[in-house]
Amino acid sequence: MSTEIFREVNDDYEIIGGEKFMAPSADIWHNNVVVKLAMIIGMHAAINRLGLVFTDSLDVHFPDGNLFKPDFIFVSAANSKTVIDNKHSTIHGVPDMVAEIFSRSTIKNDIGIKKDIYERNGVKEYWMIDPWRETIEVFLLRDGKFEFGGLYQNWSEDELLRLPEDERAKVEFEVPVGVLDGFKVKIKNIFGWYFEP
């Protein structure tokens, strides 16, 4: 196999609106978030036999012809027989939940065209995660349209102390996962290097 053919076979790309885009490698902060999300939600889903979790090494072929490699994918047990293509190790159809972790080169697509495509194809829950600001923006599908489900932030102790008392009382420390009946993920455990019980 020539080097040129090998490169073409192993290219990491997505297809958006019929156009091929290279998907660059992610940085350490991005990878930390992907791994933590997959571990936390994946373990809960596996223990309770609720579905399967995948990361950005898997192609998702959407019904409208777009091909993405979402950073995080959850497919419910009920949906798995329909969308998982075991023969080709891909997904053909619509996952229940996806998350994109921002990187400098993908942030524009993550908040724009990808969000629109996920909505149009019927993804039930979409998380946009900013690893620099340590925020999670949640969107939930209602009647075919994404509704804002909340903005969650990983507050430091200093930031919390500077907040007025009434605002501090409203701070959420966990993010509910809508497609998992409100199972909650500690925000610190998504962004930190270590788990907090």
C-alpha positions in Angstrom: 0.0 0.0 0.0 1.5 3.3 -1.0 1.9 6.2 1.5 -0.6 8.3 -0.4 -3.3 5.6 -0.3 -2.5 4.9 3.4 -3.0 8.6 4.2 -6.3 8.8 2.4 -7.6 5.7 4.2 -6.6 7.0 7.6 -7.7 10.6 7.1 -9.7 11.9 10.1 -12.5 13.9 8.5 -16.2 14.9 8.8 -18.7 15.6 6.0 -20.7 18.7 6.6 -23.2 19.7 4.0 -21.6 17.5 1.4 -18.1 19.0 1.9 -15.2 17.1 3.5 -13.5 18.8 6.5 -10.3 17.5 8.2 -10.8 16.9 11.9 -7.5 18.0 13.6 -6.2 16.2 16.7 -7.5 17.6 20.0 -5.4 19.1 22.9 -4.9 17.7 26.4 -7.7 19.7 28.0 -10.2 18.5 25.3 -9.1 14.9 25.8 -9.4 15.1 29.5 -13.1 16.2 29.2 -13.9 13.5 26.6 -12.4 10.8 28.8 -14.1 12.0 32.0 -17.5 12.3 30.3 -17.2 8.8 28.8 -16.2 7.3 32.1 -18.9 8.9 34.2 -21.8 8.5 31.9 -20.5 5.3 30.4 -20.2 3.6 33.7 -23.7 4.6 34.8 -25.2 3.5 31.5 -23.3 0.2 31.6 -24.1 -0.7 35.2 -27.8 0.0 34.6 -27.9 -1.4 31.1 -29.2 1.8 29.6 -27.0 2.0 26.5 -23.6 2.5 25.1 -21.1 5.4 25.1 -18.6 6.2 22.3 -16.0 8.9 21.7 -14.7 10.7 18.7 -13.1 7.8 16.9 -16.5 6.6 15.7 -18.2 7.8 12.5 -21.9 8.8 12.8 -23.7 8.8 9.4 -26.8 11.0 9.9 -29.9 10.4 7.8 -29.4 13.8 6.0 -26.0 12.7 4.6 -23.8 14.5 7.1 -21.0 12.4 8.7 -19.6 13.6 12.0 -17.3 12.3 14.7 -18.9 13.8 17.8 -16.6 14.0 20.8 -19.0 12.1 22.9 -21.9 9.9 21.8 -24.6 8.1 23.8 -26.9 5.5 22.2 -29.7 4.2 24.4 -30.3 0.4 24.6 -33.6 0.9 22.9 -32.0 2.8 20.0 -28.8 0.6 19.7 -30.2 -2.1 17.5 -31.5 0.5 15.0 -28.4 2.7 14.7 -25.3 0.7 15.4 -23.8 -1.0 12.4 -21.6 -3.8 13.8 -20.4 -4.9 10.4 -18.8 -1.5 9.6 -18.2 -0.4 13.3 -20.1 2.8 12.7 -23.4 4.5 13.6 -26.0 4.9 10.8 -28.8 7.0 12.3 -29.3 9.3 15.2 -27.7 8.9 18.6 -29.7 9.9 21.7 -27.1 12.4 23.0 -24.0 14.0 21.6 -21.5 16.4 23.1 -18.9 18.6 21.4 -15.9 19.9 23.3 -14.7 23.2 21.9 -11.3 23.5 20.3 -9.9 26.6 18.5 -10.5 25.1 15.1 -14.0 23.6 15.6 -15.8 26.0 17.9 -17.6 27.9 15.1 -19.0 24.7 13.6 -19.9 23.3 17.1 -22.1 26.3 18.0 -23.5 26.8 14.4 -23.9 24.3 11.7 -23.4 21.2 13.8 -26.0 22.3 16.4 -28.5 22.9 13.5 -27.7 19.5 12.0 -28.1 17.7 15.3 -31.4 19.4 15.9 -32.7 18.7 12.3 -31.8 15.0 12.6 -33.5 14.6 16.0 -30.7 14.3 18.5 -32.5 14.4 21.9 -29.7 16.1 23.9 -26.7 18.2 22.9 -24.0 19.5 25.2 -21.5 22.2 24.1 -18.5 22.2 26.4 -16.0 24.9 26.7 -12.8 23.5 28.4 -11.2 26.9 28.9 -14.2 28.6 30.6 -15.2 25.2 32.1 -18.8 25.6 31.1 -21.4 23.2 29.8 -24.3 24.5 27.7 -27.2 22.0 27.4 -29.9 21.8 24.7 -32.8 19.5 24.8 -35.0 18.6 21.9 -38.7 19.6 22.3 -41.1 19.3 19.4 -38.3 19.0 16.9 -36.4 22.1 18.2 -33.6 22.6 20.7 -34.6 24.4 23.8 -31.9 25.8 26.1 -31.6 23.4 29.1 -29.1 25.4 31.1 -25.6 26.8 31.4 -23.4 25.1 34.0 -20.1 26.3 35.2 -17.2 24.9 37.2 -16.9 27.6 39.9 -13.6 27.9 41.8 -13.8 28.5 45.6 -12.6 32.1 45.1 -15.3 32.8 42.4 -18.0 31.4 44.7 -16.9 33.6 47.6 -17.0 36.7 45.4 -20.6 36.0 44.4 -23.5 37.7 46.3 -25.1 35.3 48.7 -28.4 35.1 46.8 -26.5 34.2 43.5 -24.3 31.7 45.3 -27.4 29.9 46.6 -28.5 29.4 42.9 -25.2 27.8 41.8 -25.6 24.3 40.4 -22.8 21.8 41.1 -24.2 19.0 38.9 -25.5 18.7 35.4 -28.6 16.5 34.8 -28.5 14.2 31.9 -31.9 14.4 30.3 -31.7 11.2 28.2 -30.8 9.3 31.4 -33.8 10.4 33.4 -31.9 13.2 35.1 -28.9 11.2 36.2 -26.5 14.0 37.4 -22.8 14.5 36.7 -20.6 16.5 39.0 -19.2 19.5 37.1 -15.9 19.3 38.9 -15.5 15.7 37.8 -15.8 16.7 34.1 -13.1 19.3 34.2 -10.8 18.3 37.0 -7.8 15.9 36.8 -9.2 13.8 39.7 -12.6 12.6 40.8 -14.4 14.1 43.7 -16.8 11.7 45.6 
